[in-house]
Amino acid sequence: MERWLLVRLRYSGYSPRMPEKRPLPLYQVDAFTREPLRGNPAAVCLLDAERAEEWMQGVAAEMNLSETAFLLKQRDAYSLRWFTPTHEVPLCGHATLASAHVLWESGEVPAARPLRFHTRSGVLEAKRAGSRIELDLPAFPPAGAPLPQAVAQALGLAEAGIEPRFTGRTAERGLGDVDYLVDVGSEEIVRGVRPDFARLGREVKAGVIVTARSASGGVDFVSRYFVPAFGIDEDPVTGAAHCCLIPYWTPLLGKTDLVGYQASARGGYVHGRLAGARVLLSGEAVTVLRGELLA
């Protein structure tokens, strides 16, 4: 006769636990402004190890800001990568400024110590400059080139009968992202441009900078930057665009130190100086959010 042993187990609430993942510090910083909710917002994530590109792109899409920066500490510097909601980009000025601000403000790096970032655009440096942060970035002087008719139409210039004073293109920055620069000759025109973003995104692989001499005191030139191909219809304040604008305006205005105002809805000020093949850009920043990334 077979016998069966029946064992009743009482549920104790125990279940196998997965190893805990350490939350990652995550900040949101408004760059090129001293006022919260102005300038250009960037997310800054401090990594504890290398992460997959797909994961970083997913986080950037989740943040849904023009740029999300990912920092990883190295021996004497940080690696730095930037992602829009849809693409990785080879250079981003405002998210670099935001990254420097976070490292100093959080105490990760002593406030008096300059910073070095290893990026797809080479080694970039940041240092304090009074109340501003100064970035050492590559210059992208525009070379004169005709503006394609389709781009002029997407900007609404052709339809309005606006003939630009200058049109040019930047050199490729590593991922095929060539920007157009268009000097429309009037601050009023810059502020009034209403692009067809869907068409502009089809016609231009990267972005279009629209600029003019400023009609206001204390500002040398104004600009706007449209880059729908990278998932950003209009970027609020763009450091990389000023790597083109400063070389363009320096000889025209005959000045060493320039101040640009990017006339987006949020707006922001960028101070710049041409230094050979480099551009020194500076601006202020303010933290608006601190949190932890759990995903």
PAFI-525398 format. One record per residue: residue in one letter; x, y, z of N, C-alpha, C in turn. Coordinates in nm, 2 decimals. Atoms other than C-alpha are relative to their C-alpha. Layout:
% PAFI-525398
   res       nX       nY       nZ      caX      caY      caZ       cX       cY       cZ
     A        X        Y        Z        X        Y        Z        X        Y        Z
...
//
This chain:
% PAFI-525398
   res       nX       nY       nZ      caX      caY      caZ       cX       cY       cZ
     M     0.09    -0.12     0.00     0.00     0.00     0.00     0.09     0.12     0.00
     E    -0.09    -0.12     0.01     0.15     0.33    -0.11    -0.06     0.10     0.10
     R     0.04    -0.11    -0.09     0.15     0.62     0.13     0.05     0.13    -0.05
     W    -0.04    -0.13     0.04     0.17     0.98     0.05     0.01     0.09     0.12
     L    -0.02    -0.10    -0.11     0.31     1.25     0.27    -0.05     0.13    -0.05
     L     0.05    -0.13     0.04     0.11     1.57     0.25     0.06     0.10     0.09
     V    -0.06    -0.11    -0.08     0.28     1.88     0.37    -0.07     0.13    -0.04
     R     0.07    -0.13     0.01     0.09     2.21     0.42     0.11     0.11     0.03
     L    -0.10    -0.11    -0.02     0.31     2.52     0.37    -0.08     0.12     0.03
     R     0.07    -0.13    -0.03     0.20     2.84     0.53     0.07     0.11    -0.07
     Y    -0.06    -0.11     0.07     0.26     3.15     0.32     0.05     0.11     0.10
     S    -0.06    -0.09    -0.09     0.50     3.37     0.50     0.02     0.14    -0.06
     G    -0.03    -0.13     0.06     0.51     3.66     0.26     0.13     0.01    -0.07
     Y    -0.13     0.00     0.06     0.85     3.56     0.13    -0.01    -0.02    -0.15
     S    -0.01     0.02     0.14     0.93     3.59    -0.23     0.15     0.03    -0.04
     P    -0.14    -0.03     0.04     1.27     3.59    -0.41     0.01     0.14    -0.04
     R    -0.02    -0.14     0.03     1.41     3.94    -0.44     0.10     0.02    -0.11
     M    -0.10    -0.03     0.10     1.58     4.07    -0.74     0.10     0.10     0.06
     P    -0.10    -0.10    -0.05     1.90     4.26    -0.68    -0.04     0.14    -0.03
     E     0.04    -0.14     0.01     1.83     4.63    -0.62     0.09     0.08    -0.09
     K    -0.08    -0.09     0.09     1.94     4.88    -0.88     0.01     0.14     0.07
     R    -0.02    -0.13    -0.06     2.08     5.20    -0.74    -0.06     0.11    -0.08
     P     0.06    -0.12     0.08     1.88     5.51    -0.84     0.11     0.09    -0.05
     L    -0.10    -0.09     0.06     2.07     5.75    -1.06    -0.04     0.14     0.02
     P     0.04    -0.14    -0.02     2.08     6.12    -0.98    -0.04     0.06    -0.13
     L     0.05    -0.06     0.12     1.88     6.32    -1.23    -0.04     0.14     0.03
     Y     0.03    -0.14    -0.02     1.85     6.70    -1.26    -0.06     0.06    -0.13
     Q     0.05    -0.09     0.11     1.67     6.95    -1.48     0.05     0.14     0.02
     V    -0.07    -0.13    -0.01     1.86     7.27    -1.54    -0.05     0.09    -0.11
     D     0.03    -0.10     0.11     1.75     7.59    -1.73     0.13     0.07    -0.03
     A    -0.13    -0.05     0.04     2.06     7.70    -1.92    -0.01     0.13    -0.08
     F     0.00    -0.13     0.07     2.16     8.04    -2.06    -0.11     0.09     0.06
     T     0.09    -0.09    -0.06     1.94     8.22    -1.81     0.03     0.00     0.15
     R    -0.01     0.00    -0.15     1.94     8.33    -1.44    -0.14    -0.01     0.06
     E     0.14     0.01    -0.05     1.56     8.30    -1.42    -0.05    -0.14    -0.02
     P     0.07     0.13     0.03     1.38     7.96    -1.37    -0.11     0.02    -0.10
     L     0.11     0.01     0.10     1.15     7.86    -1.65     0.03     0.09    -0.12
     R    -0.05    -0.07     0.12     1.35     8.06    -1.90     0.12    -0.08    -0.06
     G    -0.11     0.07     0.06     1.64     7.97    -2.12    -0.03    -0.13    -0.06
     N     0.02     0.14     0.06     1.68     7.61    -2.24     0.01    -0.11     0.10
     P    -0.01     0.11    -0.10     1.60     7.32    -2.01     0.07    -0.12    -0.06
     A    -0.07     0.12     0.03     1.83     7.02    -2.01    -0.01    -0.09     0.11
     A    -0.01     0.10    -0.10     1.82     6.70    -1.82     0.14    -0.05     0.01
     V    -0.14     0.05    -0.02     2.15     6.58    -1.67    -0.01    -0.12     0.09
     C     0.00     0.13    -0.07     2.19     6.22    -1.56     0.14    -0.04     0.04
     L    -0.13     0.04    -0.04     2.49     6.11    -1.35     0.01    -0.15     0.00
     L    -0.01     0.15     0.01     2.58     5.75    -1.45     0.10    -0.06     0.10
     D    -0.10     0.08    -0.09     2.75     5.49    -1.23     0.08    -0.10    -0.08
     A    -0.07     0.10     0.09     2.86     5.27    -1.53    -0.04     0.03    -0.14
     E     0.03    -0.02     0.14     2.85     5.26    -1.90    -0.15    -0.06    -0.02
     R     0.14     0.04     0.03     2.49     5.23    -2.04    -0.02    -0.02    -0.15
     A     0.03     0.02     0.15     2.35     5.11    -2.37    -0.05     0.12    -0.06
     E     0.05    -0.12     0.08     2.28     5.37    -2.63    -0.15     0.00     0.00
     E     0.15     0.01     0.01     1.92     5.24    -2.66    -0.06     0.04     0.13
     W     0.05    -0.04    -0.13     1.87     5.29    -2.29     0.01     0.15     0.02
     M    -0.01    -0.15    -0.01     2.00     5.65    -2.30    -0.10     0.07    -0.09
     Q     0.09    -0.06     0.09     1.79     5.73    -2.60    -0.15    -0.02     0.06
     G     0.13     0.01    -0.07     1.49     5.59    -2.41    -0.03     0.10     0.11
     V     0.02    -0.10    -0.11     1.55     5.81    -2.11    -0.02     0.14    -0.06
     A     0.02    -0.13     0.06     1.59     6.11    -2.34    -0.14     0.02    -0.05
     A     0.13    -0.01     0.05     1.26     6.03    -2.50    -0.10     0.02     0.11
     E     0.09    -0.02    -0.12     1.10     6.00    -2.15     0.01     0.14     0.05
     M    -0.01    -0.14    -0.05     1.24     6.34    -2.05    -0.07     0.10    -0.09
     N     0.06    -0.08     0.11     1.12     6.49    -2.38     0.04     0.15     0.01
     L    -0.06    -0.13     0.01     1.35     6.79    -2.35     0.08     0.01    -0.13
     S    -0.08    -0.01     0.12     1.56     6.93    -2.64     0.13    -0.09     0.02
     E    -0.12     0.09    -0.02     1.86     6.75    -2.48     0.00    -0.06     0.14
     T    -0.03     0.07    -0.12     1.94     6.50    -2.21     0.15    -0.04     0.00
     A    -0.15     0.02    -0.01     2.31     6.48    -2.10     0.02    -0.12     0.09
     F    -0.04     0.12    -0.08     2.47     6.16    -1.96     0.15     0.02     0.03
     L    -0.13    -0.02    -0.05     2.78     6.20    -1.75     0.05    -0.12     0.07
     L    -0.06     0.11    -0.06     3.02     5.93    -1.65     0.14     0.04     0.04
     K    -0.13    -0.04    -0.05     3.32     6.00    -1.43     0.11    -0.09    -0.05
     Q    -0.13     0.07     0.03     3.67     5.91    -1.55     0.11     0.05     0.09
     R    -0.11    -0.03    -0.10     4.01     5.96    -1.39     0.00     0.15     0.03
     D    -0.01    -0.14    -0.02     4.04     6.33    -1.44    -0.10     0.08    -0.08
     A     0.10    -0.07     0.09     3.74     6.42    -1.65    -0.13    -0.08     0.01
     Y     0.13     0.07     0.02     3.39     6.30    -1.75    -0.02    -0.02    -0.15
     S     0.05     0.02     0.13     3.26     6.14    -2.06    -0.14     0.06     0.00
     L     0.12    -0.07     0.01     2.96     6.33    -2.19    -0.07    -0.03    -0.13
     R     0.08     0.03     0.12     2.69     6.23    -2.44    -0.13     0.07     0.01
     W     0.13    -0.08     0.00     2.38     6.42    -2.55    -0.10    -0.06    -0.10
     F     0.10     0.06     0.08     2.05     6.29    -2.68    -0.12     0.09     0.00
     T     0.13    -0.06     0.01     1.74     6.47    -2.82    -0.10    -0.11     0.03
     P     0.10     0.11    -0.02     1.41     6.28    -2.78     0.01    -0.11    -0.11
     T     0.00     0.10     0.11     1.49     6.10    -3.12     0.14    -0.03    -0.05
     H    -0.14     0.02     0.06     1.87     6.13    -3.19     0.11     0.03     0.10
     E    -0.12    -0.05    -0.06     2.21     6.14    -3.04     0.06     0.11    -0.08
     V    -0.06    -0.11     0.08     2.39     6.46    -3.14     0.15     0.01     0.04
     P    -0.15    -0.01    -0.03     2.77     6.53    -3.16     0.04     0.12     0.08
     L    -0.04    -0.12    -0.07     2.76     6.87    -2.99    -0.13     0.06     0.06
     C     0.11    -0.08    -0.05     2.53     7.05    -2.75     0.06     0.09     0.11
     G    -0.05    -0.10    -0.09     2.62     7.37    -2.57    -0.07     0.01     0.13
     H     0.07    -0.04    -0.12     2.34     7.43    -2.33     0.00    -0.12     0.10
     A     0.00     0.11    -0.10     2.34     7.07    -2.19     0.14    -0.02     0.05
     T    -0.13     0.00    -0.05     2.72     7.10    -2.15     0.01     0.10     0.12
     L     0.00    -0.10    -0.11     2.67     7.42    -1.95    -0.08    -0.05     0.12
     A     0.08     0.06    -0.11     2.39     7.24    -1.75     0.08    -0.10     0.08
     S    -0.08     0.11    -0.07     2.63     6.95    -1.68     0.10     0.06     0.09
     A    -0.10    -0.07    -0.08     2.90     7.18    -1.55    -0.07     0.05     0.13
     H     0.07    -0.06    -0.11     2.65     7.36    -1.33    -0.04    -0.11     0.10
     V     0.04     0.10    -0.09     2.52     7.03    -1.18     0.12    -0.06     0.08
     L    -0.12     0.06    -0.06     2.87     6.89    -1.11     0.05     0.10     0.11
     W    -0.05    -0.09    -0.10     2.97     7.21    -0.92    -0.10     0.02     0.11
     E     0.10    -0.03    -0.10     2.64     7.28    -0.75    -0.03    -0.12     0.10
     S     0.02     0.12    -0.08     2.60     6.92    -0.63     0.11    -0.04     0.09
     G    -0.12     0.03    -0.07     2.95     6.91    -0.49     0.08    -0.12    -0.05
     E    -0.08     0.10     0.06     3.06     6.63    -0.72     0.14     0.04    -0.03
     V    -0.13    -0.06     0.03     3.35     6.86    -0.82     0.01     0.13     0.08
     P    -0.02    -0.13    -0.06     3.49     7.15    -0.62    -0.03     0.11    -0.09
     A     0.04    -0.10     0.09     3.35     7.47    -0.75     0.11     0.08    -0.07
     A    -0.11    -0.07     0.06     3.69     7.62    -0.82     0.07    -0.08    -0.11
     R    -0.08     0.08     0.09     3.81     7.33    -1.03    -0.06     0.00    -0.14
     P     0.05     0.01     0.14     3.78     7.35    -1.42    -0.04    -0.14    -0.03
     L     0.05     0.13     0.04     3.60     7.06    -1.59     0.05    -0.03    -0.14
     R    -0.03     0.05     0.14     3.70     6.85    -1.89    -0.10    -0.11    -0.03
     F     0.10     0.10     0.04     3.45     6.65    -2.09     0.05    -0.06    -0.13
     H    -0.03     0.07     0.12     3.53     6.38    -2.34    -0.13    -0.03    -0.08
     T     0.13     0.00     0.08     3.27     6.40    -2.62     0.03    -0.04    -0.15
     R    -0.01     0.03     0.15     3.21     6.32    -2.99     0.06     0.12    -0.07
     S    -0.06    -0.12     0.06     3.33     6.67    -3.06     0.14     0.03     0.06
     G    -0.13    -0.02    -0.06     3.66     6.62    -2.88    -0.01     0.04     0.15
     V     0.00    -0.04    -0.14     3.76     6.75    -2.54    -0.05     0.14     0.01
     L     0.06    -0.13    -0.03     3.55     7.04    -2.41     0.03     0.03     0.14
     E    -0.03    -0.05    -0.14     3.63     7.25    -2.11    -0.10     0.10     0.05
     A     0.09    -0.10    -0.06     3.42     7.45    -1.87     0.07     0.06     0.13
     K    -0.06    -0.06    -0.12     3.53     7.70    -1.60    -0.09     0.11     0.04
     R     0.08    -0.12    -0.05     3.38     7.97    -1.38     0.05     0.13    -0.06
     A    -0.03    -0.13     0.05     3.36     8.32    -1.52    -0.09     0.10     0.07
     G     0.09    -0.08    -0.08     3.21     8.53    -1.24    -0.13    -0.08     0.03
     S     0.13     0.07    -0.02     2.84     8.44    -1.22    -0.04    -0.09    -0.12
     R     0.02     0.08     0.11     2.86     8.27    -1.56     0.09    -0.12    -0.01
     I    -0.08     0.12     0.03     3.00     7.94    -1.68     0.05     0.02    -0.14
     E    -0.06    -0.02     0.14     3.24     7.96    -1.98     0.04    -0.14    -0.06
     L    -0.03     0.12     0.07     3.26     7.68    -2.23     0.10     0.02    -0.11
     D    -0.10     0.00     0.11     3.55     7.61    -2.47    -0.05    -0.10    -0.10
     L     0.07     0.09     0.10     3.38     7.47    -2.79     0.06     0.03    -0.13
     P    -0.05    -0.02     0.13     3.48     7.42    -3.15    -0.08     0.11    -0.08
     A     0.07    -0.10     0.09     3.40     7.71    -3.40    -0.05    -0.07    -0.13
     F     0.05     0.05     0.12     3.19     7.63    -3.70    -0.04     0.12    -0.09
     P     0.03    -0.12     0.08     3.22     7.94    -3.93    -0.08    -0.04    -0.13
     P     0.08     0.04     0.12     2.96     7.93    -4.21     0.07     0.04    -0.13
     A    -0.05    -0.03     0.13     3.07     7.92    -4.57    -0.12     0.04    -0.09
     G     0.11    -0.05     0.09     2.86     8.11    -4.82    -0.05    -0.11    -0.09
     A     0.06     0.10     0.09     2.62     7.88    -5.00    -0.15     0.04    -0.02
     P     0.14    -0.03     0.03     2.28     7.93    -5.17    -0.09    -0.08     0.09
     L     0.11     0.07    -0.08     1.97     7.85    -4.97    -0.09    -0.07    -0.09
     P     0.09     0.07     0.09     1.77     7.58    -5.14    -0.14     0.07     0.00
     Q     0.13    -0.06     0.01     1.44     7.72    -5.26    -0.11    -0.07     0.09
     A     0.09     0.07    -0.09     1.25     7.45    -5.07     0.02     0.04     0.14
     V    -0.02    -0.04    -0.13     1.41     7.56    -4.75    -0.05     0.14     0.03
     A     0.06    -0.14    -0.01     1.33     7.93    -4.81    -0.15    -0.01     0.01
     Q     0.15     0.01    -0.01     0.97     7.82    -4.87    -0.04    -0.06     0.13
     A     0.04     0.06    -0.13     0.96     7.61    -4.56     0.01     0.10     0.12
     L    -0.01    -0.10    -0.10     1.08     7.91    -4.36    -0.10     0.11    -0.02
     G     0.09    -0.10     0.03     0.82     8.13    -4.52     0.06     0.13    -0.06
     L    -0.07    -0.12     0.05     1.08     8.37    -4.66    -0.04     0.03    -0.15
     A     0.03    -0.02     0.14     1.01     8.31    -5.03    -0.14     0.06    -0.02
     E     0.14    -0.05     0.01     0.64     8.36    -4.99    -0.02     0.15     0.04
     A     0.00    -0.14    -0.05     0.70     8.69    -4.80     0.09     0.09    -0.08
     G    -0.08    -0.08     0.09     0.94     8.81    -5.07     0.13     0.05     0.08
     I    -0.12    -0.04    -0.08     1.23     8.83    -4.81     0.12    -0.05    -0.07
     E    -0.13     0.04     0.06     1.58     8.83    -4.97     0.10     0.01     0.11
     P    -0.10    -0.01    -0.10     1.84     8.73    -4.71     0.12     0.07    -0.03
     R    -0.12    -0.06     0.03     2.15     8.93    -4.67     0.12    -0.10    -0.02
     F    -0.10     0.11     0.02     2.36     8.61    -4.64    -0.06    -0.13     0.03
     T     0.04     0.14    -0.03     2.30     8.24    -4.66     0.13    -0.08    -0.01
     G    -0.12     0.08     0.00     2.56     7.98    -4.57    -0.02    -0.13     0.07
     R     0.01     0.13    -0.06     2.63     7.63    -4.44     0.12    -0.02     0.09
     T    -0.11     0.04    -0.09     2.84     7.50    -4.15     0.07    -0.12    -0.06
     A    -0.06     0.13     0.03     3.09     7.22    -4.19    -0.07    -0.11     0.07
     E     0.06     0.12    -0.06     2.97     6.87    -4.11     0.06    -0.02     0.14
     R    -0.05     0.02    -0.14     3.00     6.80    -3.73     0.01    -0.14     0.04
     G    -0.04     0.14    -0.04     3.05     6.43    -3.75    -0.12    -0.10    -0.03
     L     0.11     0.09     0.03     2.70     6.28    -3.81    -0.09     0.05    -0.11
     G     0.07    -0.05     0.12     2.61     6.45    -4.13    -0.09     0.12     0.03
     D     0.09    -0.11    -0.03     2.44     6.74    -3.95     0.05     0.13    -0.04
     V    -0.04    -0.13     0.05     2.50     7.04    -4.16    -0.11     0.10     0.02
     D     0.09    -0.11    -0.03     2.33     7.36    -4.04     0.00     0.11    -0.11
     Y     0.01    -0.11     0.09     2.21     7.64    -4.27     0.00     0.13     0.09
     L     0.01    -0.13    -0.07     2.27     8.00    -4.15    -0.06     0.10    -0.10
     V     0.07    -0.09     0.08     2.04     8.27    -4.28    -0.01     0.14     0.07
     D     0.01    -0.13    -0.06     2.09     8.64    -4.21    -0.11     0.07    -0.08
     V     0.11    -0.06     0.07     1.75     8.80    -4.29     0.00     0.15     0.01
     G    -0.01    -0.14     0.01     1.86     9.15    -4.22    -0.08     0.08     0.10
     S     0.09    -0.08    -0.08     1.60     9.25    -3.96    -0.04    -0.08     0.12
     E     0.04     0.07    -0.12     1.53     9.16    -3.60    -0.15    -0.03     0.00
     E     0.14     0.02     0.01     1.16     9.20    -3.67    -0.03    -0.13    -0.09
     I     0.03     0.12     0.09     1.18     8.93    -3.95     0.04    -0.12     0.08
     V    -0.04     0.11    -0.09     1.37     8.70    -3.71    -0.11    -0.04     0.09
     R     0.11     0.03    -0.10     1.10     8.72    -3.45    -0.13    -0.04    -0.07
     G     0.12     0.03     0.07     0.83     8.69    -3.71    -0.01    -0.13    -0.08
     V     0.00     0.12     0.09     0.94     8.37    -3.89    -0.09    -0.11     0.06
     R     0.09     0.11    -0.03     0.68     8.09    -3.88     0.02    -0.11    -0.09
     P    -0.04     0.11     0.10     0.83     7.78    -4.04    -0.11    -0.10    -0.02
     D     0.08     0.12     0.02     0.64     7.49    -4.19     0.10    -0.11     0.05
     F    -0.10     0.09    -0.06     0.82     7.24    -3.95     0.00    -0.13    -0.07
     A     0.00     0.14     0.06     0.70     6.92    -4.12     0.09     0.01    -0.13
     R    -0.07    -0.01     0.13     0.84     7.04    -4.46     0.15     0.03     0.03
     L    -0.14    -0.03    -0.03     1.16     7.19    -4.30     0.07    -0.13     0.05
     G    -0.06     0.13    -0.04     1.23     6.85    -4.13     0.03    -0.09    -0.11
     R    -0.03     0.08     0.12     1.21     6.68    -4.47     0.11     0.05    -0.08
     E    -0.09    -0.06     0.09     1.43     6.93    -4.64     0.14     0.01     0.06
     V    -0.13    -0.03    -0.06     1.71     6.98    -4.39     0.03    -0.11     0.10
     K    -0.03     0.11    -0.08     1.89     6.69    -4.22     0.03     0.04     0.15
     A    -0.03    -0.05    -0.14     2.00     6.91    -3.92    -0.09     0.12     0.02
     G     0.08    -0.12    -0.04     1.89     7.27    -3.85     0.02     0.12    -0.08
     V    -0.01    -0.13     0.07     1.84     7.62    -3.97     0.01     0.11     0.10
     I    -0.01    -0.11    -0.09     1.97     7.93    -3.79    -0.04     0.12    -0.07
     V     0.05    -0.12     0.06     1.79     8.25    -3.87     0.05     0.12     0.10
     T    -0.06    -0.10    -0.08     1.97     8.57    -3.75    -0.01     0.14    -0.06
     A    -0.01    -0.14     0.05     2.00     8.95    -3.78     0.07     0.08     0.11
     R    -0.05    -0.09    -0.10     2.17     9.24    -3.61    -0.11     0.04     0.09
     S     0.10    -0.04    -0.09     1.99     9.34    -3.30    -0.03     0.15    -0.01
     A     0.05    -0.14     0.00     1.78     9.66    -3.28     0.00     0.04     0.15
     S     0.01    -0.03    -0.14     1.81     9.65    -2.90     0.14     0.03     0.06
     G    -0.13    -0.03    -0.07     2.08     9.80    -2.67     0.04    -0.12     0.09
     G    -0.06     0.10    -0.08     2.31     9.56    -2.49     0.00    -0.14    -0.06
     V     0.00     0.13     0.08     2.26     9.28    -2.75     0.05     0.03    -0.14
     D    -0.06    -0.02     0.13     2.46     9.25    -3.07    -0.07    -0.06    -0.11
     F     0.08     0.07     0.11     2.25     9.00    -3.27    -0.10    -0.08     0.07
     V     0.11     0.08    -0.04     1.94     8.80    -3.24     0.00    -0.13    -0.09
     S     0.01     0.12     0.08     1.87     8.45    -3.36    -0.11    -0.09     0.04
     R     0.09     0.11    -0.03     1.63     8.15    -3.37     0.06    -0.12    -0.07
     Y    -0.06     0.12     0.05     1.72     7.79    -3.43    -0.11    -0.11    -0.01
     F     0.10     0.10     0.03     1.49     7.53    -3.60     0.06    -0.13    -0.03
     V    -0.07     0.13     0.03     1.58     7.16    -3.60    -0.11    -0.11     0.01
     P     0.11     0.10    -0.01     1.26     6.95    -3.66     0.05    -0.14    -0.04
     A    -0.05     0.13     0.04     1.47     6.67    -3.82     0.05    -0.08     0.12
     F    -0.04     0.07    -0.13     1.60     6.59    -3.46    -0.10     0.00     0.10
     G     0.11     0.00    -0.10     1.26     6.61    -3.30    -0.02     0.12     0.08
     I     0.01    -0.12    -0.07     1.29     6.97    -3.19    -0.05     0.11    -0.11
     D     0.04    -0.10     0.10     1.08     7.22    -3.39     0.08     0.13     0.02
     E    -0.08    -0.11    -0.03     1.24     7.52    -3.22     0.08    -0.01     0.13
     D    -0.08     0.01    -0.12     1.53     7.50    -2.97     0.00     0.13     0.07
     P     0.01    -0.13    -0.07     1.50     7.77    -2.70     0.12     0.08     0.00
     V    -0.13    -0.08     0.01     1.87     7.87    -2.67     0.10    -0.11    -0.03
     T    -0.09     0.11     0.06     2.14     7.68    -2.86     0.15     0.04     0.00
     G    -0.14    -0.03     0.00     2.51     7.68    -2.77     0.06    -0.04    -0.14
     A    -0.06     0.05     0.13     2.60     7.48    -3.09    -0.02     0.10    -0.11
     A     0.03    -0.10     0.11     2.43     7.74    -3.31     0.09     0.12     0.02
     H    -0.09    -0.11    -0.02     2.64     8.01    -3.15     0.14    -0.03    -0.03
     C    -0.13     0.03     0.05     2.95     7.82    -3.25     0.01     0.04    -0.14
     C     0.01    -0.05     0.14     2.84     7.93    -3.60    -0.02     0.16     0.00
     L     0.04    -0.14    -0.01     2.69     8.27    -3.50     0.12     0.09     0.04
     I    -0.11    -0.09    -0.04     3.00     8.41    -3.32     0.10     0.02    -0.11
     P    -0.09    -0.03     0.11     3.24     8.35    -3.61    -0.06     0.08    -0.12
     Y     0.07    -0.08     0.11     2.98     8.50    -3.85     0.00     0.15     0.04
     W     0.02    -0.14    -0.04     2.91     8.82    -3.65     0.13     0.07     0.04
     T    -0.12    -0.07    -0.05     3.26     8.89    -3.51     0.06     0.09    -0.11
     P    -0.06    -0.10     0.10     3.41     9.04    -3.84    -0.10     0.10    -0.04
     L     0.10    -0.09     0.05     3.08     9.20    -3.94    -0.02     0.12     0.10
     L     0.02    -0.10    -0.10     3.05     9.39    -3.61     0.13     0.06     0.05
     G    -0.13    -0.06    -0.04     3.42     9.45    -3.55     0.02     0.00     0.15
     K    -0.01     0.00    -0.15     3.39     9.35    -3.18     0.06    -0.13     0.04
     T    -0.06     0.12    -0.05     3.58     9.10    -2.97    -0.10    -0.08     0.08
     D     0.10     0.06    -0.09     3.31     9.02    -2.71    -0.14     0.03    -0.05
     L     0.13    -0.01     0.06     2.96     8.96    -2.84    -0.11    -0.05     0.10
     V     0.11     0.05    -0.08     2.62     8.91    -2.67    -0.11    -0.03    -0.10
     G     0.11     0.04     0.09     2.35     8.72    -2.86    -0.12    -0.03     0.08
     Y     0.13     0.04    -0.06     1.98     8.68    -2.77    -0.07    -0.09    -0.09
     Q     0.08     0.09     0.08     1.80     8.38    -2.89    -0.15     0.02     0.02
     A     0.13    -0.05    -0.02     1.45     8.50    -2.95    -0.11    -0.10    -0.01
     S     0.11     0.10    -0.01     1.24     8.19    -2.88    -0.10     0.05     0.10
     A     0.10    -0.04    -0.09     0.94     8.19    -2.66     0.06     0.01     0.14
     R    -0.06    -0.01    -0.13     1.16     8.12    -2.35     0.11     0.10     0.00
     G    -0.11    -0.10     0.01     1.46     8.33    -2.47     0.11    -0.03     0.09
     G    -0.12     0.01    -0.08     1.81     8.34    -2.34     0.12     0.07    -0.06
     Y    -0.11    -0.08     0.04     2.14     8.53    -2.36     0.13    -0.09     0.00
     V    -0.12     0.07     0.01     2.47     8.39    -2.48     0.11     0.10    -0.03
     H    -0.12    -0.08     0.02     2.80     8.57    -2.44     0.11    -0.08    -0.08
     G    -0.10     0.08     0.08     3.07     8.47    -2.69     0.12     0.08    -0.05
     R    -0.12    -0.06     0.05     3.42     8.54    -2.81     0.07    -0.11    -0.09
     L    -0.08     0.09     0.10     3.61     8.39    -3.11     0.14    -0.01     0.05
     A    -0.14     0.02    -0.05     3.94     8.24    -3.01     0.07    -0.10    -0.10
     G    -0.06     0.09     0.10     4.10     8.10    -3.33    -0.10    -0.09    -0.06
     A     0.09     0.11     0.05     3.94     7.77    -3.42    -0.10    -0.04     0.11
     R     0.09     0.03    -0.11     3.75     7.78    -3.09    -0.09     0.12     0.03
     V     0.10    -0.10    -0.04     3.45     7.97    -2.95    -0.01    -0.01     0.15
     L     0.02     0.00    -0.15     3.43     8.07    -2.58    -0.14     0.05     0.02
     L     0.14    -0.04    -0.03     3.06     8.08    -2.49    -0.02     0.00     0.15
     S     0.03     0.00    -0.14     2.93     8.17    -2.15    -0.14     0.04     0.03
     G     0.13    -0.03    -0.04     2.60     8.19    -1.97    -0.03    -0.05     0.14
     E     0.04     0.04    -0.14     2.42     8.13    -1.64    -0.09    -0.12    -0.01
     A     0.09     0.11     0.00     2.21     7.84    -1.53    -0.06    -0.01     0.14
     V     0.07     0.01    -0.12     1.96     7.75    -1.26    -0.07    -0.14     0.00
     T     0.06     0.13    -0.01     1.85     7.41    -1.13    -0.15     0.01     0.04
     V     0.14    -0.01    -0.03     1.47     7.36    -1.13    -0.06    -0.13     0.05
     L     0.05     0.13    -0.04     1.44     6.99    -1.05     0.12    -0.09     0.04
     R    -0.10     0.11    -0.04     1.64     6.72    -0.86    -0.08    -0.12     0.03
     G     0.07     0.13    -0.02     1.53     6.36    -0.85     0.09    -0.12    -0.02
     E    -0.07     0.12     0.02     1.63     6.00    -0.90    -0.07    -0.08    -0.11
     L     0.05     0.08     0.11     1.60     5.79    -1.21     0.00    -0.15     0.05
     L     0.02     0.14    -0.05     1.46     5.44    -1.11     0.00    -0.10    -0.11
     A     0.01     0.10     0.10     1.43     5.28    -1.45     0.13    -0.06    -0.04
//
